[in-house]
Amino acid sequence: MIEKNGMQPDLFLQGIVPRLADVRGVAAIVLGGSRARGTAHEASDHDLGLYFSADHALDTDQLLQVVNDLVDDPNAAKVTAVGEWGPWVVGGAWLSIERRKVDLLYRNVDAVAEVIAQCRSGEISMHYQPGHPHGFCSAIWMGEIALCKALHDPGGIITALKAKTVPYPAPLGDALIRRFAWEILFGIENGELAAARDEQTHVAGCAYRALACAAQVLFALNGRYLINEKGALAEAATFPLTIPNLMGLTTQVWRLIGPGDFRRAFAMLRAMERELNELLRR
């Protein structure tokens, strides 16, 4: 199976994708995550996005039947209803196929297209979402399209959406910087107040928030799409525009917070925030 974009999926996916493509409502299937970005290792998950439209609902009952024929243990297989995982993660399944982890994620192509249009105009939003301590930024949907590999796209839906993600839109970068740059210092200051009360959990939350916002700013400065806060700082450390020794400083912050040396931890975060402001002023 070779798709229009010339990509040759591995043999494992060749046995899965055609079966999923036969499910009613599936308009396109993409490979996402580290495998799409070329950073995967042997044990990495296979993240598959199932795109459907508002006019053709995804048949999750049929999807479950297909999944039962693919998974190692049909008794353990479960697929969610659309929307069961919230309006932004939407739904899907966590599967084991041939002893490999395969994650399915649903996406409404019409909603994604609308979000991409908003992002291109500099409109973004943040949402509470379990599994995302920093929150779910609407721009993630645009980043997913930009970074994915189309495995099944007979109508050219993904190809058309991808064309809207290149080049990285300046209004999106500006909006992300406006939204997150100010919050870094705000998180630090709130953490320092919590430190004075020895509230370690609040301290850790404020420090995490400050670092996550710094990652958002660094991705925006470098015109890169941030689709997952996991590993975001490590990736940001490799960018041309970044905070010197970003990962070393981040590691030290957590080593200081652990035993309760909050004063030094927040002094380090303040120094990182100043470095980031220098980048913003260039």
Stockholm file with secondary structure:
# STOCKHOLM 1.0

chainA/1-282         MIEKNGMQPDLFLQGIVPRLADVRGVAAIVLGGSRARGTAHEASDHDLGLYFSADHALDTDQLLQVVNDLVDDPNAAKVTAVGEWGPWVVGGAWLSIERRKVDLLYRNVDAVAEVIAQCRSGEISMHYQPGHPHGFCSAIWMGEIALCKALHDPGGIITALKAKTVPYPAPLGDALIRRFAWEILFGIENGELAAARDEQTHVAGCAYRALACAAQVLFALNGRYLINEKGALAEAATFPLTIPNLMGLTTQVWRLIGPGDFRRAFAMLRAMERELNELLRR
#=GR chainA/1-282 SS CCCTTCCCCCHHHHTTHHHHHTSTTCCEEEEEHHHHHTCCCTTCCEEEEEEEBTTBCCCHHHHHHHHHHHSSCGGGCCCCCTTTTHHHHCCEEEEEETTEEEEEEEEEHHHHHHHHHHHHTTCCCEECCTTCTTCEETHHHHHHHHHCEEEECTTCHHHHHHHTTSSCCHHHHHHHHHHHHHHHHHHHHHHHHHHHTTCHHHHHHHHHHHHHHHHHHHHHHTTCCCCCSTTHHHHHTTSSSCCTTHHHHHHHHHHHHTTTCHHHHHHHHHHHHHHHHHHHHC
#=GC SS_cons         CCCTTCCCCCHHHHTTHHHHHTSTTCCEEEEEHHHHHTCCCTTCCEEEEEEEBTTBCCCHHHHHHHHHHHSSCGGGCCCCCTTTTHHHHCCEEEEEETTEEEEEEEEEHHHHHHHHHHHHTTCCCEECCTTCTTCEETHHHHHHHHHCEEEECTTCHHHHHHHTTSSCCHHHHHHHHHHHHHHHHHHHHHHHHHHHTTCHHHHHHHHHHHHHHHHHHHHHHTTCCCCCSTTHHHHHTTSSSCCTTHHHHHHHHHHHHTTTCHHHHHHHHHHHHHHHHHHHHC
//
